[in-house]
Amino acid sequence: MTSAPKIKNQLKSYINRYIPFSAEETDSFFKYLAIKSYSKKEILLETNQVCKQHFFIIEGLLRAHYTNEKGTDKIIQFAIENWWMTNLESYVRETPSNFTIDTLEKSTILSISKDNLEKAFIEIPKLERLFRIIAENTLVAIQRKNEFYMKLSSKERFLTLQRDIPDFLQRVPMYMIASYLDITPEYLSEIRKNL
């Protein structure tokens, strides 16, 4: 597992991309976070479980997915290093999650509970601004993905993903990429063959 000082430095670098935090503010925030290492294929949140954490990926790869009425696994989100992942509706409303979050690689994750996040907001007021920026960026990403699905062909969706996050494609099996792009693995194979 990565050492705590290294993790803290990574978190500080991430935060400072949005808002300048002093070493003391980073230390204060860090004390509210839990560090945990996960093996590949470990579940962080199960379907029908209430989501009680925000997850920040230090190293590794997470996915959010559900099984549809046809019994097909549908991937709705991936998250890599320096990304946050949660089920926001379940977290905020304290309702059962409609999807599962699990690891696709050995991962080191920081997590923060709702209670701890509220305490951290009081102790470090600018933290609320950081989480507002994160929420705004997440909303923009969701809107872009929806637009991306409506306007782009399957091939264009794949090429956009390849252009925007090239190393990501090396880390995720193609059948999962196909699920995320809402196309069949066979069709994705054909697209890749014709490139």
C-alpha positions as CSV (number, residue, x, y, z in Angstrom):
1,M,0.0,0.0,0.0
2,T,1.1,3.6,-0.7
3,S,2.4,5.4,2.4
4,A,0.2,7.9,4.2
5,P,2.5,10.9,3.5
6,K,2.5,10.0,-0.2
7,I,-1.3,9.7,-0.2
8,K,-1.6,13.0,1.6
9,N,0.6,14.7,-1.0
10,Q,-1.4,13.2,-3.8
11,L,-4.7,14.5,-2.2
12,K,-3.1,17.9,-1.6
13,S,-2.0,18.1,-5.3
14,Y,-5.6,17.1,-6.4
15,I,-7.3,19.7,-4.1
16,N,-4.9,22.5,-5.1
17,R,-5.9,22.1,-8.7
18,Y,-9.2,23.7,-7.6
19,I,-8.6,25.6,-4.4
20,P,-5.4,26.4,-2.6
21,F,-5.2,24.5,0.7
22,S,-2.6,25.0,3.4
23,A,-0.7,22.1,4.8
24,E,-2.8,22.5,8.0
25,E,-6.1,22.4,6.1
26,T,-5.0,19.3,4.2
27,D,-4.0,17.7,7.5
28,S,-7.4,18.6,9.0
29,F,-9.2,17.1,6.0
30,F,-7.0,14.0,6.0
31,K,-7.9,13.1,9.5
32,Y,-11.6,12.6,8.5
33,L,-10.6,10.2,5.7
34,A,-10.2,6.4,6.0
35,I,-7.5,4.7,3.8
36,K,-8.2,1.1,2.7
37,S,-6.6,-1.3,0.2
38,Y,-8.8,-3.5,-1.9
39,S,-8.0,-6.6,-4.0
40,K,-9.3,-6.9,-7.6
41,K,-13.0,-7.6,-7.7
42,E,-13.8,-6.4,-4.2
43,I,-17.2,-4.7,-3.6
44,L,-17.3,-1.2,-2.0
45,L,-21.0,-0.8,-2.4
46,E,-23.6,-3.4,-3.1
47,T,-26.9,-2.9,-4.9
48,N,-29.7,-2.3,-2.3
49,Q,-27.1,-1.2,0.3
50,V,-27.3,2.5,1.4
51,C,-24.2,4.4,0.2
52,K,-22.5,5.9,3.2
53,Q,-19.2,7.0,1.7
54,H,-17.6,9.2,-1.0
55,F,-14.6,7.2,-2.5
56,F,-11.4,8.9,-3.8
57,I,-9.1,6.7,-5.8
58,I,-5.5,7.0,-4.9
59,E,-4.5,4.1,-7.2
60,G,-6.6,1.6,-9.0
61,L,-9.8,1.4,-11.0
62,L,-13.5,1.2,-9.9
63,R,-16.6,0.6,-11.9
64,A,-20.3,1.3,-11.1
65,H,-22.7,-1.2,-12.7
66,Y,-26.1,-2.9,-12.5
67,T,-27.9,-5.9,-14.0
68,N,-30.8,-4.9,-16.2
69,E,-34.1,-6.8,-16.6
70,K,-32.6,-9.0,-19.3
71,G,-29.8,-10.1,-16.9
72,T,-27.1,-8.1,-18.8
73,D,-24.5,-6.3,-16.8
74,K,-24.6,-2.5,-17.7
75,I,-21.6,-0.3,-16.7
76,I,-22.5,3.3,-16.0
77,Q,-19.2,4.7,-14.8
78,F,-15.5,4.0,-14.3
79,A,-13.2,5.9,-12.0
80,I,-9.4,6.0,-12.0
81,E,-6.7,7.8,-10.0
82,N,-7.7,11.2,-8.6
83,W,-11.4,10.7,-9.4
84,W,-14.3,10.6,-6.9
85,M,-17.0,8.0,-7.0
86,T,-20.2,7.4,-5.0
87,N,-23.9,6.8,-5.5
88,L,-24.9,10.4,-4.8
89,E,-28.7,9.8,-4.6
90,S,-28.2,6.9,-2.2
91,Y,-25.7,8.9,-0.2
92,V,-27.8,12.1,0.1
93,R,-31.2,10.5,0.5
94,E,-30.1,7.5,2.5
95,T,-32.0,5.2,0.1
96,P,-30.8,1.8,-1.2
97,S,-28.3,2.0,-4.1
98,N,-29.5,0.9,-7.5
99,F,-26.0,-0.1,-8.6
100,T,-22.8,-1.8,-7.3
101,I,-19.4,-0.2,-7.1
102,D,-16.4,-2.6,-7.2
103,T,-12.7,-2.7,-8.0
104,L,-11.3,-3.8,-11.4
105,E,-7.7,-3.6,-10.1
106,K,-5.9,-3.8,-6.8
107,S,-6.9,-0.3,-5.4
108,T,-6.1,2.1,-2.6
109,I,-9.1,4.2,-1.7
110,L,-9.7,7.1,0.6
111,S,-13.3,7.3,1.8
112,I,-15.3,9.8,3.9
113,S,-18.6,9.2,5.6
114,K,-21.4,11.7,5.5
115,D,-21.0,12.6,9.2
116,N,-17.3,13.1,8.8
117,L,-17.8,15.2,5.7
118,E,-20.2,17.5,7.5
119,K,-17.7,17.9,10.4
120,A,-15.0,18.6,7.9
121,F,-17.2,21.3,6.2
122,I,-17.5,23.1,9.5
123,E,-13.8,22.8,10.4
124,I,-12.6,23.8,6.9
125,P,-15.2,26.1,5.3
126,K,-13.5,26.2,1.8
127,L,-14.0,22.4,1.6
128,E,-17.6,23.0,0.8
129,R,-16.5,25.0,-2.2
130,L,-14.2,22.2,-3.3
131,F,-17.1,19.7,-3.1
132,R,-19.4,22.1,-5.0
133,I,-16.8,22.3,-7.8
134,I,-16.5,18.4,-7.8
135,A,-20.3,18.2,-8.0
136,E,-20.4,20.7,-10.8
137,N,-17.7,18.8,-12.7
138,T,-19.6,15.5,-12.2
139,L,-22.8,17.1,-13.5
140,V,-21.0,18.5,-16.6
141,A,-19.5,15.0,-17.2
142,I,-22.9,13.4,-17.0
143,Q,-24.4,15.9,-19.3
144,R,-21.5,15.5,-21.8
145,K,-21.9,11.7,-21.6
146,N,-25.7,12.0,-22.3
147,E,-25.0,14.3,-25.2
148,F,-22.3,12.0,-26.4
149,Y,-24.7,9.1,-26.5
150,M,-27.4,11.1,-28.3
151,K,-25.2,12.7,-31.0
152,L,-22.4,10.3,-31.7
153,S,-22.3,7.1,-33.5
154,S,-20.9,4.0,-31.8
155,K,-17.6,4.4,-33.6
156,E,-17.4,8.1,-32.6
157,R,-18.1,7.2,-29.0
158,F,-15.2,4.7,-29.0
159,L,-12.8,7.2,-30.7
160,T,-13.8,9.9,-28.2
161,L,-13.0,7.6,-25.3
162,Q,-9.8,6.6,-26.9
163,R,-8.8,10.2,-27.5
164,D,-9.8,11.5,-24.1
165,I,-8.5,8.7,-21.8
166,P,-6.0,6.6,-23.9
167,D,-4.4,4.6,-21.1
168,F,-7.8,3.7,-19.7
169,L,-8.5,1.4,-22.6
170,Q,-5.4,-0.6,-21.8
171,R,-6.7,-1.2,-18.3
172,V,-10.3,-2.2,-19.0
173,P,-11.4,-5.4,-20.8
174,M,-13.1,-4.6,-24.2
175,Y,-16.4,-6.3,-23.2
176,M,-16.7,-3.7,-20.3
177,I,-15.9,-0.9,-22.7
178,A,-18.6,-2.2,-25.0
179,S,-21.1,-2.2,-22.0
180,Y,-20.1,1.3,-21.1
181,L,-20.5,2.5,-24.7
182,D,-23.8,0.6,-24.9
183,I,-22.8,-1.5,-27.9
184,T,-22.2,-5.2,-28.3
185,P,-18.6,-6.6,-27.8
186,E,-18.8,-8.0,-31.3
187,Y,-19.6,-4.6,-32.8
188,L,-16.8,-3.0,-30.8
189,S,-14.4,-5.7,-32.1
190,E,-15.5,-4.8,-35.7
191,I,-15.0,-1.0,-35.0
192,R,-11.4,-1.7,-33.7
193,K,-10.6,-4.0,-36.6
194,N,-11.6,-1.3,-39.1
195,L,-9.6,1.5,-37.5
